[in-house]
Amino acid sequence: MRNLFAALLAACAVFILNRYILERARPAFTVVISPFVEEAAKTILALLFAGSIVVVHAIFGIVEAIFDLVANFENGIGAGIVSAAGHLLFGAITFEVIAATGSILVGISVASFTHLAWNLLVLRFLVRG
């Protein structure tokens, strides 16, 4: 239950923060800053609630996938699968880097840059074709 609560809280926080950023910045800036906001929220809340970093990231990905599906059913299935898989990957990276370095900041940073690269690849190959 801790994992679910942390993931849902992270999803709500990220939704609010990303919306705030999007209203005040260019969309390109949001693409860059959003991964850092998401990775920090998921990881910090997982740790605060003594949950599993990987599980919280995975649940967050499922929540985002559902949102993608509801927002755009036609393209939402593919976007949802990519989203869920990506967040599971980012959680595994975060966990492994923290385990290897002992640093939460390094774990969040590596996952954030990976997430940014992932977003750019998705935009390049899946969205723009």
C-alpha positions as CSV (number, residue, x, y, z in Angstrom):
1,M,0.0,0.0,0.0
2,R,3.0,2.3,0.6
3,N,4.1,1.9,-3.0
4,L,0.7,2.7,-4.3
5,F,0.3,5.8,-2.1
6,A,3.8,7.1,-3.0
7,A,3.2,6.5,-6.7
8,L,-0.2,8.2,-6.7
9,L,1.1,11.1,-4.7
10,A,4.1,11.4,-7.1
11,A,1.7,11.3,-10.1
12,C,-0.4,14.1,-8.6
13,A,2.6,16.2,-7.7
14,V,4.2,15.8,-11.1
15,F,0.9,16.6,-12.9
16,I,0.6,19.9,-10.9
17,L,4.3,20.8,-11.3
18,N,4.5,20.0,-15.0
19,R,1.3,21.9,-15.7
20,Y,2.7,24.9,-13.7
21,I,6.0,24.7,-15.7
22,L,4.2,24.3,-19.1
23,E,2.0,27.4,-18.4
24,R,5.2,29.5,-17.8
25,A,7.8,28.0,-20.1
26,R,8.2,26.9,-23.7
27,P,7.2,23.3,-24.4
28,A,10.8,22.4,-25.3
29,F,11.9,23.5,-21.8
30,T,9.1,21.3,-20.3
31,V,10.5,18.3,-22.3
32,V,13.9,18.9,-20.7
33,I,12.9,19.7,-17.1
34,S,10.0,17.2,-16.7
35,P,12.2,14.1,-16.4
36,F,14.1,15.7,-13.5
37,V,10.8,16.6,-11.8
38,E,9.4,13.1,-12.3
39,E,12.4,11.2,-11.2
40,A,12.9,13.3,-8.1
41,A,9.2,13.0,-7.1
42,K,9.0,9.2,-7.6
43,T,12.3,8.5,-5.9
44,I,11.9,10.9,-2.9
45,L,8.4,9.8,-2.2
46,A,9.3,6.1,-2.5
47,L,12.0,6.7,0.1
48,L,9.8,8.8,2.3
49,F,7.2,6.2,2.5
50,A,9.7,3.3,2.8
51,G,8.5,1.9,-0.5
52,S,10.3,0.2,-3.3
53,I,11.9,2.6,-5.7
54,V,11.3,0.2,-8.7
55,V,7.7,-0.6,-7.7
56,V,6.8,3.1,-7.2
57,H,8.3,4.0,-10.6
58,A,6.4,1.1,-12.2
59,I,3.0,2.1,-10.7
60,F,3.7,5.7,-11.7
61,G,4.3,4.5,-15.3
62,I,1.0,2.6,-15.2
63,V,-0.8,5.7,-14.0
64,E,0.8,7.8,-16.8
65,A,-0.2,5.0,-19.3
66,I,-3.8,5.2,-18.1
67,F,-3.7,9.0,-18.5
68,D,-2.3,8.7,-22.0
69,L,-5.0,6.2,-22.9
70,V,-7.8,8.4,-21.6
71,A,-6.3,11.5,-23.2
72,N,-5.9,10.0,-26.6
73,F,-7.3,6.5,-27.1
74,E,-6.1,6.1,-30.7
75,N,-2.5,6.7,-29.9
76,G,-2.8,6.1,-26.1
77,I,-2.2,2.4,-26.1
78,G,1.3,2.6,-27.7
79,A,2.1,5.7,-25.7
80,G,1.0,3.9,-22.5
81,I,3.1,0.8,-23.2
82,V,6.2,3.0,-23.9
83,S,5.5,5.1,-20.8
84,A,5.0,2.1,-18.4
85,A,8.1,0.4,-19.8
86,G,10.2,3.6,-19.5
87,H,9.2,4.3,-15.9
88,L,10.0,0.7,-14.9
89,L,13.4,1.1,-16.6
90,F,14.0,4.5,-14.8
91,G,13.2,2.9,-11.5
92,A,15.6,0.1,-12.0
93,I,18.3,2.5,-13.0
94,T,17.7,4.7,-10.0
95,F,17.8,1.8,-7.7
96,E,20.9,0.3,-9.1
97,V,22.8,3.6,-9.2
98,I,21.8,4.4,-5.6
99,A,22.9,0.9,-4.6
100,A,26.2,1.3,-6.4
101,T,27.1,4.8,-5.3
102,G,25.2,5.3,-2.1
103,S,23.9,8.6,-3.4
104,I,20.3,9.4,-3.9
105,L,21.2,12.5,-5.9
106,V,23.4,10.6,-8.3
107,G,20.7,8.0,-8.7
108,I,18.0,10.6,-9.5
109,S,20.4,12.4,-11.8
110,V,21.4,9.4,-13.9
111,A,17.7,8.3,-14.2
112,S,16.7,11.9,-15.1
113,F,19.3,12.1,-17.9
114,T,18.2,8.6,-19.1
115,H,14.6,9.8,-19.0
116,L,15.5,12.9,-21.0
117,A,17.3,10.8,-23.6
118,W,14.3,8.4,-23.7
119,N,11.9,11.3,-24.3
120,L,14.0,12.7,-27.1
121,L,14.2,9.3,-28.8
122,V,10.4,8.8,-28.4
123,L,9.8,12.2,-29.9
124,R,12.2,11.6,-32.7
125,F,11.2,8.1,-33.7
126,L,7.7,7.5,-32.5
127,V,5.9,10.9,-32.5
128,R,7.6,12.7,-35.4
129,G,8.4,9.6,-37.4
